[in-house]
């Protein structure tokens, strides 16, 4: 889940808790070119405060005007379409031929609604997945805690939206060295939440990359608490086996979609022998990407960081393709 969408849900929860009604809009379908993907969120209140984005253009301004004037979703959730005519597409700054279909919900401040969004906020804060169901015809909404992310579903005939919210992708870095600084900066530009763990407090004190969560603790404990989910990538970059191996022992047992460790081929072979001696299974050790990163001939810290983030990107993309293929097989079966 993108950081901006988490921000939207957190803001909605805050508005409702402050007894401020608001609206939540979700992109449920697109046709042609679209500046924002399906599942993108936008919220606003009656005073014109907004968070999130549907188009990156003028759609947000037009929608805000329609909502605050009572033209749309005044008392119940509605399905709405943008970009039906060429004139509207040009006016709203949509890409050529682009259509944007959204569901807009008016949210009151009843205990039920407040509890609903507070639960979503808590679930995402715990890096867990939750599925939300909105039934426009029957004017109901509910949530179900789930273990895995699923693509958004919009049943146009029955006007039912099923949207799974999951945690933001995280890069968990063991070690606060120079490579970690470059990697943390690059990962944040790719919308990762970045956590750096190092038991050496003096190195964390000098880690000057803004927006990074710093944890002064042994990595095995920190991995168990903060990075055991399938939306996390874990990398060990200290070159100190006393630190790296402790983190890897736990990381290779988690659901993390990527686990890697810096070091030469010889160092990596020795590490695998140590992990085997520590009673990790062959399947667990096989998950380790070491030497870490794509083989681009990297030598300097920024080059190594590029190689690492490139490999993580490739693994994540392959994972998404396999997930889509499994979904297609289930649907066809």
Buried (B, 14 or more C-beta within 10 A) or exposed (E): BBEBBBBBBBBBBBBBEEEBBBBBBBBBBBEEEBBBEBBBBBBBBEEEEBBBBBBEBEBBBBBBEBBBEEEBBEEEBBBBEBBEEEEBBEBBBBBEEBBBBBBBBBBEBEEEBBEBBBBBBEBBEEBBBBBBBBBBEEEEBEBEEBEEBBEBEBEEEEBBBBBBBBBBBBBBBBBBBBBBBBBBBBBBEEEBBBBBBBBBEEBBEEBEBEEBEBBBEBBBBBBEEBBBBBBBBBBBBBBBBEBBBBBBBBBBBBEBBBBBBBBEEEBBEEBBEBBEEEEBEEEBBEBBBBBBBBEEEBEEBBBBBBBBBBBBBEBBEEEEEEBEEEEEEEEEE
